[in-house]
Amino acid sequence: MRIVKKALAGLVAVVAVATLFTACQKKEAPKPAAAPAPVEKKIKAGFVYVGPVGDMGFTNAHDVSRQELVKELPWLETKIIESVPEGKAGPVIAQLVQDEKCDIVFTASFGFMDETIDAGKKFPNAKFEHCSGFKRSDNVGTYFADLYQMYYLTGLMAGALTKSNKIGYVGAFPIPEVVRHINAYALGVKAVNPKAKVDVRWISSWYDPAKAREAASSLIAAGVDALAFTEDSAAVVEVGQENWAKGKKVYTFGHYSPMASRGPDSLVSGQLVNWTPVYKKILTDLQKGTWKSEDYFWLAAENSVDLGGKFGEPINPKHVDALKAVKVKTADLGEISVYDLVFKRWDQMKQKPEAFEPFTGPLKDQSGKERYAAGAKATIAELNTIDYFFDNVVGKVK
């Protein structure tokens, strides 16, 4: 009996040791290696610019956003080609696709539209985005951060500040984008000063400081005392400041990039653009594989445009009191100062859908033809193809 008990005890001990050994083996077994993190898909984007990146206007604003996104998106690589004349973009686009191996090419000028469409046919495996155009295909989209709302707001200010009722506009080319902006500016002027007219001078160039300066000086000689423009330098603002320094008040409004430093006295406000949101949307969709051809026409509600001579300062403090002193009557807000009206309309524009649309009838063109009946609003498609001036604009759409 003792022998059996001893045998059983020994067996139990053996089993216990074996169990303990097995448990230790389980605890000491190495953990399997963690799966490697998925490799982020790299994207290479090409940018075709119509002007130099240091132009203080359109091209500069695009490139500022490009640089911001290169810092923010670790998977993004970019290649730029600047100062490409309209009509000469085809070979440049091909270079970016074939030699630089770009996944997507952004063509940043209205005049690149047809060449971008042609590139889409020639390179079906690449993606293309054309800025400010209206033609698309399966692999060609369109995008724009449009300033017409901001032009309406600066028009309100110009209409309030002018003493001569003669307001000038230096325009680059009579394309829908520029015509739309001139009309929006004129509508703002008319909303506070129905007697004022907007005189347009074309210079047939996106970037020509000498021509812009000449046109601005000519308008001032004709009695103009407030100036806006579409040209990618600060020449118009500088002309206004030079006149101001001589004792002649000429109010100016900046364009695309911060220009407050070029007109500390003359510059009242301006139209500023932020291309970063729309570029980020397009590039992120491409990286995720969800890109599709569509039309991005982004405004104040999308945080793509801003008001001011510099970011964070919508109106030059030197001109605030003058704008507060001018009162106007509105159908929806009653009597209000132009200063307050600017900010109220801006708030309405930031809403989605917009609570205020500048292109709302009744609106007539220069010939007296009714373009929009009372209460009718322009569509984006109509704004993208507009080719006429409203009735308080002097000059022709050539």
C-alpha positions in Angstrom: 0.0 0.0 0.0 2.9 2.4 0.9 4.5 1.5 -2.5 1.3 2.4 -4.3 1.0 5.7 -2.4 4.6 6.5 -3.2 4.1 5.7 -6.8 1.0 7.9 -7.0 2.8 10.7 -5.3 5.7 10.5 -7.7 3.3 10.5 -10.7 1.6 13.6 -9.4 4.9 15.3 -8.9 6.0 14.4 -12.4 2.7 15.7 -13.9 3.0 19.0 -11.9 6.5 19.6 -13.0 5.5 18.9 -16.6 2.6 21.2 -16.4 4.7 23.9 -14.8 7.3 23.4 -17.6 4.7 23.7 -20.3 3.2 26.9 -18.7 6.7 28.4 -18.6 7.2 27.5 -22.2 4.0 29.2 -23.1 4.9 32.4 -21.2 8.3 32.6 -22.6 7.3 31.9 -26.2 8.3 34.9 -28.4 5.4 37.1 -29.7 4.9 37.1 -33.5 6.4 40.2 -35.2 4.0 43.1 -35.8 2.7 43.5 -39.4 4.5 46.3 -41.2 2.6 49.6 -41.5 1.0 50.0 -44.9 3.1 52.1 -47.2 1.3 55.4 -48.1 0.7 55.8 -51.8 3.0 58.6 -53.2 1.5 61.3 -55.4 3.5 63.5 -57.8 1.7 66.6 -58.9 2.8 69.0 -61.7 1.8 72.7 -61.8 1.8 74.8 -65.0 1.8 78.5 -64.1 1.1 81.4 -66.5 3.2 83.8 -64.5 6.3 83.9 -62.3 5.8 82.6 -58.8 6.9 86.0 -57.4 4.3 88.0 -59.3 2.4 89.2 -56.1 -0.8 88.0 -57.6 -2.5 84.9 -59.2 0.5 82.6 -59.6 2.1 83.6 -56.3 -1.2 82.6 -54.5 -1.2 79.2 -56.2 2.4 78.5 -55.3 2.0 79.6 -51.6 -0.7 76.9 -51.3 1.4 74.3 -53.1 4.3 74.9 -50.7 1.9 74.6 -47.7 0.7 71.3 -48.9 4.2 69.9 -49.5 4.9 70.5 -45.9 1.6 69.1 -44.7 1.3 66.0 -46.8 4.3 63.6 -46.5 3.2 61.6 -49.5 3.2 64.6 -51.9 5.9 65.5 -54.3 5.5 68.5 -56.7 7.1 69.9 -59.8 6.4 73.4 -61.1 7.0 75.1 -64.5 6.3 78.9 -64.4 5.9 81.7 -66.9 4.3 79.4 -69.6 2.5 81.5 -72.3 -1.1 80.6 -73.0 -1.1 78.5 -76.2 2.3 77.0 -75.4 1.2 74.7 -72.5 0.9 71.5 -74.5 4.6 70.5 -74.6 5.0 71.5 -70.9 2.1 69.3 -69.9 3.6 66.4 -71.9 6.9 66.9 -70.2 5.3 66.7 -66.7 3.5 63.5 -67.6 6.2 61.7 -69.6 9.5 62.9 -68.2 8.5 63.9 -64.7 6.0 61.0 -64.3 3.4 63.2 -62.6 0.2 61.5 -61.6 -1.8 64.7 -61.9 -1.1 68.0 -63.6 -2.7 71.3 -62.6 -2.9 73.9 -65.3 -3.4 77.3 -63.6 -4.7 79.7 -66.3 -7.9 80.0 -68.3 -6.0 80.1 -71.5 -4.7 76.5 -70.9 -8.2 75.1 -71.1 -8.1 73.5 -74.6 -4.5 72.3 -74.2 -5.5 70.6 -71.0 -8.5 68.8 -72.7 -6.1 67.7 -75.5 -3.6 66.3 -72.9 -6.4 64.4 -71.3 -7.0 62.6 -74.6 -3.3 62.0 -75.2 -2.6 60.7 -71.8 -5.7 58.7 -70.6 -3.8 57.2 -67.6 -3.0 60.6 -66.1 -5.3 63.0 -64.3 -5.6 66.7 -65.1 -7.2 69.7 -63.3 -7.8 73.0 -65.1 -8.2 76.2 -63.2 -11.0 78.6 -64.1 -12.3 76.7 -67.2 -15.5 75.0 -68.0 -14.5 72.0 -70.2 -14.2 68.6 -68.6 -13.7 64.9 -69.6 -13.3 61.6 -67.8 -9.8 62.5 -66.6 -9.9 66.3 -66.7 -11.6 68.2 -63.9 -12.0 71.9 -63.2 -11.5 74.0 -60.1 -11.6 77.6 -59.0 -11.5 79.7 -55.9 -13.6 82.6 -57.2 -13.4 86.1 -55.9 -16.6 87.6 -57.3 -18.2 87.9 -53.9 -15.2 89.7 -52.5 -15.3 92.1 -55.5 -18.9 92.9 -54.7 -17.8 93.8 -51.1 -14.9 96.0 -52.3 -17.3 97.6 -54.8 -19.5 98.6 -51.8 -16.5 100.4 -50.3 -15.4 102.0 -53.6 -19.0 103.3 -54.1 -19.0 104.8 -50.7 -15.6 106.5 -50.8 -15.5 108.0 -54.3 -16.0 111.7 -54.5 -15.9 112.0 -58.3 -18.3 109.1 -59.0 -15.7 107.8 -61.4 -14.3 104.4 -60.5 -11.7 102.6 -62.5 -10.8 99.0 -63.3 -7.6 97.7 -65.0 -8.4 94.4 -66.6 -6.1 91.8 -68.0 -8.2 89.9 -70.6 -12.0 90.0 -71.3 -12.6 86.3 -70.3 -15.6 85.3 -68.2 -13.6 85.3 -65.0 -12.5 88.9 -65.3 -15.9 90.1 -66.8 -17.6 88.4 -63.8 -15.4 90.2 -61.4 -15.9 93.6 -63.0 -19.6 93.1 -63.0 -19.6 92.0 -59.3 -17.5 95.1 -58.4 -19.9 97.3 -60.4 -22.9 95.8 -58.6 -21.4 96.6 -55.3 -20.7 100.2 -56.4 -24.3 100.6 -57.6 -25.8 99.2 -54.4 -24.4 102.2 -52.4 -23.9 104.8 -55.2 -26.2 104.5 -58.2 -24.6 107.6 -59.8 -21.1 106.1 -60.0 -19.7 104.4 -63.1 -17.0 101.9 -63.5 -14.5 102.6 -66.3 -12.6 99.6 -67.7 -9.3 99.6 -69.4 -7.8 96.4 -70.9 -4.1 95.8 -71.0 -4.1 92.3 -72.7 -1.6 90.8 -70.2 -1.8 88.9 -66.9 1.5 90.3 -65.8 2.7 93.6 -67.1 3.4 96.1 -64.3 4.3 98.8 -66.9 1.0 98.5 -68.7 -1.0 98.3 -65.5 0.7 101.4 -64.2 0.0 103.3 -67.5 -3.7 102.2 -67.4 -4.1 103.3 -63.8 -2.5 106.7 -64.5 -4.7 107.2 -67.5 -7.8 106.5 -65.4 -6.7 108.9 -62.7 -6.1 111.6 -65.3 -9.7 111.0 -66.4 -11.0 111.8 -63.0 -11.1 108.3 -61.4 -10.5 108.3 -57.6 -10.9 104.6 -56.8 -9.2 101.6 -58.6 -9.5 97.9 -58.7 -7.8 95.5 -61.1 -7.0 92.1 -62.5 -3.2 92.0 -63.1 -0.6 90.1 -61.2 1.5 92.8 -59.8 0.9 95.6 -57.2 1.5 98.3 -59.8 -2.1 99.8 -59.5 -1.8 100.0 -55.8 1.6 101.6 -56.0 0.2 104.3 -58.4 -2.6 105.0 -55.9 -0.1 105.4 -53.1 2.1 107.7 -55.1 -0.9 110.0 -55.8 -1.9 109.8 -52.1 1.6 110.9 -51.1 1.2 113.9 -53.4 -2.0 114.9 -51.7 -4.5 113.3 -54.2 -6.6 110.7 -52.6 -6.9 107.7 -54.9 -8.5 104.6 -53.2 -7.2 101.2 -54.3 -8.1 97.6 -53.7 -5.6 94.7 -53.8 -5.9 91.6 -55.8 -5.2 87.9 -54.9 -2.2 88.4 -52.7 -1.6 90.7 -49.6 -0.7 94.1 -50.9 -1.2 96.4 -47.8 2.5 97.2 -47.6 2.4 98.6 -51.1 -0.3 101.1 -50.3 -0.4 101.9 -46.6 -2.7 104.9 -47.3 -4.4 104.3 -50.6 -5.3 100.6 -50.2 -8.7 100.2 -48.5 -9.1 96.4 -48.8 -8.8 93.7 -51.4 -9.7 90.3 -52.6 -7.5 87.5 -51.1 -7.5 83.8 -52.2 -6.7 80.6 -50.4 -6.1 77.8 -52.8 -5.1 75.3 -50.1 -8.5 73.8 -49.3 -9.4 72.9 -52.9 -5.9 71.6 -53.8 -5.9 69.5 -50.6 -9.4 68.1 -51.5 -8.3 67.1 -55.0 -4.9 65.6 -54.0 -6.3 63.7 -51.1 -9.0 62.2 -53.2 -6.4 61.1 -55.8 -4.2 59.6 -53.1 -7.2 57.7 -51.7 -8.3 56.5 -55.1 -11.6 58.4 -55.0 -10.8 61.2 -57.5 -13.4 61.9 -60.1 -13.8 64.6 -62.7 -16.0 67.4 -61.4 -16.2 71.2 -61.2 -15.1 72.7 -57.9 -16.3 76.3 -57.8 -15.4 77.3 -54.2 -16.4 80.6 -52.6 -16.5 82.2 -49.1 -18.5 79.3 -47.7 -15.7 77.0 -48.5 -13.1 79.3 -46.9 -11.4 79.7 -50.3 -11.6 83.5 -50.5 -11.0 86.3 -48.0 -11.3 90.0 -47.7 -8.6 92.5 -47.0 -5.3 94.1 -48.0 -3.7 91.4 -45.8 -5.0 88.3 -44.0 -6.6 89.2 -40.7 -7.4 92.8 -41.6 -10.5 93.0 -43.8 -10.4 96.8 -44.0 -7.5 99.2 -43.5 -8.2 101.0 -40.2 -7.4 104.3 -41.8 -10.6 104.1 -43.8 -13.0 102.6 -41.2 -14.5 105.9 -40.0 -15.2 107.1 -43.6 -17.1 103.9 -44.3 -19.0 104.1 -41.1 -20.1 107.6 -41.9 -21.9 106.6 -45.2 -25.4 105.2 -44.6 -27.5 103.4 -47.2 -31.0 101.9 -47.2 -31.4 98.2 -48.0 -34.5 96.2 -48.6 -33.6 93.5 -46.0 -31.5 95.3 -43.5 -33.0 98.8 -43.4 -30.6 101.7 -43.0 -27.1 100.7 -42.3 -23.6 102.0 -42.6 -21.5 100.8 -45.5 -19.0 99.5 -43.0 -21.6 97.3 -41.3 -23.1 96.3 -44.7 -19.8 94.9 -45.9 -19.6 92.6 -42.9 -23.3 91.6 -42.9 -23.1 90.7 -46.6 -19.9 88.8 -46.0 -21.5 86.8 -43.2 -24.4 86.0 -45.5 -22.0 84.8 -48.2 -20.3 82.4 -45.8 -23.6 80.6 -45.2 -24.5 77.4 -47.2 -26.5 78.0 -49.2 -25.5 81.6 -49.5 -28.1 84.0 -47.9 -27.0 86.7 -50.3 -26.1 86.5 -54.0 -24.7 89.6 -55.7 -26.0 88.5 -59.1 -29.7 88.8 -58.3 -32.2 90.6 -60.5 -33.4 93.0 -61.7 -30.2 93.4 -63.7 -29.8 95.0 -67.1 -26.8 95.1 -69.4 -25.3 98.1 -71.1 -27.8 98.0 -73.9 -30.7 98.1 -71.5 -31.6 94.4 -72.0 -32.9 92.7 -68.9 -30.5 89.8 -68.1 -32.2 88.8 -64.8 -35.7 89.5 -63.7 -36.5 90.7 -60.2 -35.5 87.9 -57.8 -33.8 85.7 -60.4 -30.3 84.6 -59.5 -27.3 83.7 -61.8 -26.2 80.1 -62.0 -22.6 79.0 -61.8 -22.8 77.9 -65.4 -24.0 81.4 -66.4 -21.3 83.1 -64.4 -18.6 80.9 -66.0 -19.6 82.0 -69.5 -20.7 85.7 -68.9 -19.7 87.9 -71.8 -21.4 91.3 -71.2 -21.2 94.2 -68.8 -24.0 95.6 -66.6 -25.4 99.1 -67.1 -23.1 101.1 -64.8 -19.9 99.8 -66.6 -18.1 102.0 -69.1 -16.1 100.1 -71.7 -16.6 97.0 -73.9 -16.1 93.3 -73.6 -13.8 93.0 -76.6 
